Amino acid sequence: MAKDNQLIAALDAFAVAKAASLPPGWESEVDGENLPDGMAALAVLCARLGWPAPQQISTRPRPDQFPLLIWSPKDDFGVAEQWNSETVCVCV
């Protein structure tokens, strides 16, 4: 459940930062029992929300690409506002 809460918070913060709309009841799509683990969960959720599929990038993002919705094995889900990793998974 804690991971679900972290994912909900990250998706909400990302949507606000990008001025993206989330459908009513979108939180119901975040069900740990019906989601794969890690980055695969991000791909499933982006599809359910009608957002573009996440892309793994390995070069420094341009400033206009931020904020980024990210996942890492160490930190789980979050919103990045600057580059500080060699690999970022992003939903744009």
N, C-alpha and C positions, 0 to 999 in steps of 0.2 A: 504493500500500500504506500509506503514512503516513496518508492520509485514512481508510482502513479502520480502522487502529489507533486513530485519534482517535475515530472513531464507536463502536468497540467499547468504548473506555474511557468515553466519555460515556454510552452505554446502560447499562453495568455500574454506574457511579456513580449514575445516575438510579434504576435499579431498587433499589439498596441504600437510597438516601435515601427512596424512596417505599414501601419494604418490598413491592415488586412481585416476582412470581416470573418468572423467565426459564426457558423450557423447556430441557431438556438439548440441547446442541449448537447453541444459538441463534446462536453466533458464525458458523456456516456460512451464515446468512442474510445476513451482511455480506460480500458479494462485489462488489467494485467493478465487475466486468464485467457484472453482472446488475442493477445499481442505476442509477437516473437520478442526475443531479448535484444537489447542493444540497438545498433544502428538499423537493424531490420524493422524494429518497431517504428522508427521515424519514417521509414518508407511507407509502411502500412498506413500510418496516421496521415501523412501528407496526401495519400490517395483518397482516404476517407473524407478529408476536408476539402478536396478539390484543388489542392496546391500542387505545384510542380514536384516531381520526384527529387529527393535529395541527391546531391552530387558530392563525391569525395574530391577534394581539391588538395593539391600539394604545393602550390605556389602561393606566394603572398597575395591575399585578396586586395582588390582595389578599395580605396576608402569608400567609394559609393556602393560597395557590396555589403557594408555593415549597416545594421546589426545582422548577425548570422545565428541561426538556430543550430546548435552543435550537440554532438554526442562524443564522449570519449569513454573508454573502459574505466579510466581512473575516476573521472568526475561525473559521469552519467550525462544527463541532459542539462542544457543551459543556453544562454544567449551571450554571444561574444560581441564585444564592442571594439575590440582591437585584436590584432594578430599576435599570438604568443605561443604558437605550436607549429610543428612540422606538418601535421595533417588535421584538417578541419572538415567535418561533414556538415554540409550546409543545405538548407532548403530555401531557395530563392524564387 
